[in-house]
Amino acid sequence: MNDEELIQAFHVMWNDFPEAVMIIKKDREIIAVNSKAADFGLKPGMKCSSVGSPEQHKGCLCNRAADSKQTVAITY
């Protein structure tokens, strides 16, 4: 699957999800956002780590997800 197909599949699956969802590279570049994330001003090409304050990114699971190639989530 190439990047274009991946982004298209992402939008089919996640675009109407009621929470913000993004595809993020390990270098923190945002590749795709669903409509809820776009409502918050997030867009492809941004660095997710540049959003908000550094304290908000403490405990980020991006590296763990990228290294394990598995979904990593926090359930509240």
CNS distance restraints for C-alpha pairs under 8 A (distance, minus, plus):
assign (resid   1 and name CA) (resid   5 and name CA) 5.97 0.50 0.50
assign (resid   1 and name CA) (resid   6 and name CA) 6.34 0.50 0.50
assign (resid   2 and name CA) (resid   6 and name CA) 6.21 0.50 0.50
assign (resid   3 and name CA) (resid   7 and name CA) 6.14 0.50 0.50
assign (resid   4 and name CA) (resid   8 and name CA) 6.19 0.50 0.50
assign (resid   5 and name CA) (resid   9 and name CA) 6.07 0.50 0.50
assign (resid   6 and name CA) (resid  10 and name CA) 6.08 0.50 0.50
assign (resid   7 and name CA) (resid  11 and name CA) 6.32 0.50 0.50
assign (resid   7 and name CA) (resid  31 and name CA) 7.86 0.50 0.50
assign (resid   7 and name CA) (resid  32 and name CA) 6.38 0.50 0.50
assign (resid   8 and name CA) (resid  12 and name CA) 6.38 0.50 0.50
assign (resid   9 and name CA) (resid  13 and name CA) 6.21 0.50 0.50
assign (resid  10 and name CA) (resid  14 and name CA) 5.74 0.50 0.50
assign (resid  10 and name CA) (resid  15 and name CA) 7.34 0.50 0.50
assign (resid  10 and name CA) (resid  32 and name CA) 7.76 0.50 0.50
assign (resid  11 and name CA) (resid  15 and name CA) 4.71 0.50 0.50
assign (resid  11 and name CA) (resid  33 and name CA) 7.98 0.50 0.50
assign (resid  11 and name CA) (resid  34 and name CA) 6.44 0.50 0.50
assign (resid  14 and name CA) (resid  21 and name CA) 7.00 0.50 0.50
assign (resid  14 and name CA) (resid  34 and name CA) 6.01 0.50 0.50
assign (resid  15 and name CA) (resid  33 and name CA) 7.78 0.50 0.50
assign (resid  15 and name CA) (resid  34 and name CA) 4.35 0.50 0.50
assign (resid  15 and name CA) (resid  35 and name CA) 5.41 0.50 0.50
assign (resid  15 and name CA) (resid  36 and name CA) 7.63 0.50 0.50
assign (resid  16 and name CA) (resid  34 and name CA) 7.06 0.50 0.50
assign (resid  16 and name CA) (resid  35 and name CA) 6.54 0.50 0.50
assign (resid  16 and name CA) (resid  36 and name CA) 7.53 0.50 0.50
assign (resid  17 and name CA) (resid  21 and name CA) 7.77 0.50 0.50
assign (resid  17 and name CA) (resid  34 and name CA) 7.52 0.50 0.50
assign (resid  17 and name CA) (resid  36 and name CA) 7.39 0.50 0.50
assign (resid  18 and name CA) (resid  36 and name CA) 6.57 0.50 0.50
assign (resid  19 and name CA) (resid  36 and name CA) 5.94 0.50 0.50
assign (resid  19 and name CA) (resid  37 and name CA) 7.39 0.50 0.50
assign (resid  20 and name CA) (resid  33 and name CA) 7.50 0.50 0.50
assign (resid  20 and name CA) (resid  34 and name CA) 6.39 0.50 0.50
assign (resid  20 and name CA) (resid  35 and name CA) 7.47 0.50 0.50
assign (resid  20 and name CA) (resid  36 and name CA) 4.87 0.50 0.50
assign (resid  20 and name CA) (resid  37 and name CA) 4.24 0.50 0.50
assign (resid  20 and name CA) (resid  38 and name CA) 7.94 0.50 0.50
assign (resid  21 and name CA) (resid  33 and name CA) 5.96 0.50 0.50
assign (resid  21 and name CA) (resid  34 and name CA) 5.63 0.50 0.50
assign (resid  21 and name CA) (resid  36 and name CA) 7.48 0.50 0.50
assign (resid  21 and name CA) (resid  37 and name CA) 6.18 0.50 0.50
assign (resid  22 and name CA) (resid  30 and name CA) 6.77 0.50 0.50
assign (resid  22 and name CA) (resid  31 and name CA) 7.31 0.50 0.50
assign (resid  22 and name CA) (resid  32 and name CA) 5.56 0.50 0.50
assign (resid  22 and name CA) (resid  33 and name CA) 4.47 0.50 0.50
assign (resid  22 and name CA) (resid  34 and name CA) 6.49 0.50 0.50
assign (resid  22 and name CA) (resid  37 and name CA) 7.25 0.50 0.50
assign (resid  23 and name CA) (resid  30 and name CA) 5.98 0.50 0.50
assign (resid  23 and name CA) (resid  31 and name CA) 5.33 0.50 0.50
assign (resid  23 and name CA) (resid  32 and name CA) 5.18 0.50 0.50
assign (resid  23 and name CA) (resid  33 and name CA) 6.62 0.50 0.50
assign (resid  24 and name CA) (resid  28 and name CA) 5.72 0.50 0.50
assign (resid  24 and name CA) (resid  29 and name CA) 5.59 0.50 0.50
assign (resid  24 and name CA) (resid  30 and name CA) 4.49 0.50 0.50
assign (resid  24 and name CA) (resid  31 and name CA) 5.61 0.50 0.50
assign (resid  24 and name CA) (resid  32 and name CA) 7.42 0.50 0.50
assign (resid  24 and name CA) (resid  48 and name CA) 7.67 0.50 0.50
assign (resid  24 and name CA) (resid  62 and name CA) 7.89 0.50 0.50
assign (resid  25 and name CA) (resid  29 and name CA) 5.31 0.50 0.50
assign (resid  25 and name CA) (resid  30 and name CA) 6.50 0.50 0.50
assign (resid  25 and name CA) (resid  31 and name CA) 7.02 0.50 0.50
assign (resid  25 and name CA) (resid  66 and name CA) 7.96 0.50 0.50
assign (resid  26 and name CA) (resid  62 and name CA) 6.63 0.50 0.50
assign (resid  26 and name CA) (resid  63 and name CA) 6.37 0.50 0.50
assign (resid  26 and name CA) (resid  66 and name CA) 6.26 0.50 0.50
assign (resid  27 and name CA) (resid  47 and name CA) 7.97 0.50 0.50
assign (resid  28 and name CA) (resid  47 and name CA) 5.13 0.50 0.50
assign (resid  28 and name CA) (resid  48 and name CA) 5.56 0.50 0.50
assign (resid  28 and name CA) (resid  49 and name CA) 6.37 0.50 0.50
assign (resid  28 and name CA) (resid  62 and name CA) 7.96 0.50 0.50
assign (resid  29 and name CA) (resid  44 and name CA) 7.48 0.50 0.50
assign (resid  29 and name CA) (resid  45 and name CA) 5.85 0.50 0.50
assign (resid  29 and name CA) (resid  46 and name CA) 5.71 0.50 0.50
assign (resid  29 and name CA) (resid  47 and name CA) 4.45 0.50 0.50
assign (resid  29 and name CA) (resid  48 and name CA) 6.36 0.50 0.50
assign (resid  30 and name CA) (resid  43 and name CA) 6.90 0.50 0.50
assign (resid  30 and name CA) (resid  44 and name CA) 4.87 0.50 0.50
assign (resid  30 and name CA) (resid  45 and name CA) 5.43 0.50 0.50
assign (resid  30 and name CA) (resid  46 and name CA) 5.53 0.50 0.50
assign (resid  30 and name CA) (resid  47 and name CA) 5.89 0.50 0.50
assign (resid  30 and name CA) (resid  48 and name CA) 6.22 0.50 0.50
assign (resid  31 and name CA) (resid  44 and name CA) 4.86 0.50 0.50
assign (resid  31 and name CA) (resid  45 and name CA) 6.36 0.50 0.50
assign (resid  32 and name CA) (resid  43 and name CA) 7.01 0.50 0.50
assign (resid  32 and name CA) (resid  44 and name CA) 5.28 0.50 0.50
assign (resid  33 and name CA) (resid  37 and name CA) 5.69 0.50 0.50
assign (resid  33 and name CA) (resid  38 and name CA) 6.26 0.50 0.50
assign (resid  33 and name CA) (resid  42 and name CA) 7.02 0.50 0.50
assign (resid  33 and name CA) (resid  43 and name CA) 6.25 0.50 0.50
assign (resid  33 and name CA) (resid  44 and name CA) 6.75 0.50 0.50
assign (resid  34 and name CA) (resid  38 and name CA) 6.30 0.50 0.50
assign (resid  35 and name CA) (resid  39 and name CA) 6.21 0.50 0.50
assign (resid  36 and name CA) (resid  40 and name CA) 6.73 0.50 0.50
assign (resid  37 and name CA) (resid  41 and name CA) 6.74 0.50 0.50
assign (resid  37 and name CA) (resid  42 and name CA) 5.57 0.50 0.50
assign (resid  37 and name CA) (resid  43 and name CA) 7.74 0.50 0.50
assign (resid  38 and name CA) (resid  42 and name CA) 4.93 0.50 0.50
assign (resid  38 and name CA) (resid  43 and name CA) 6.07 0.50 0.50
assign (resid  42 and name CA) (resid  46 and name CA) 7.22 0.50 0.50
assign (resid  46 and name CA) (resid  50 and name CA) 7.60 0.50 0.50
assign (resid  47 and name CA) (resid  51 and name CA) 7.46 0.50 0.50
assign (resid  49 and name CA) (resid  54 and name CA) 7.47 0.50 0.50
assign (resid  49 and name CA) (resid  57 and name CA) 6.79 0.50 0.50
assign (resid  52 and name CA) (resid  56 and name CA) 6.59 0.50 0.50
assign (resid  53 and name CA) (resid  57 and name CA) 7.38 0.50 0.50
assign (resid  54 and name CA) (resid  58 and name CA) 6.96 0.50 0.50
assign (resid  61 and name CA) (resid  65 and name CA) 6.21 0.50 0.50
assign (resid  61 and name CA) (resid  72 and name CA) 6.68 0.50 0.50
assign (resid  61 and name CA) (resid  73 and name CA) 7.59 0.50 0.50
assign (resid  62 and name CA) (resid  66 and name CA) 6.11 0.50 0.50
assign (resid  63 and name CA) (resid  67 and name CA) 5.95 0.50 0.50
assign (resid  64 and name CA) (resid  68 and name CA) 6.02 0.50 0.50
assign (resid  64 and name CA) (resid  72 and name CA) 7.29 0.50 0.50
assign (resid  65 and name CA) (resid  69 and name CA) 5.52 0.50 0.50
assign (resid  65 and name CA) (resid  70 and name CA) 5.43 0.50 0.50
assign (resid  65 and name CA) (resid  71 and name CA) 5.83 0.50 0.50
assign (resid  65 and name CA) (resid  72 and name CA) 5.48 0.50 0.50
assign (resid  66 and name CA) (resid  70 and name CA) 7.27 0.50 0.50
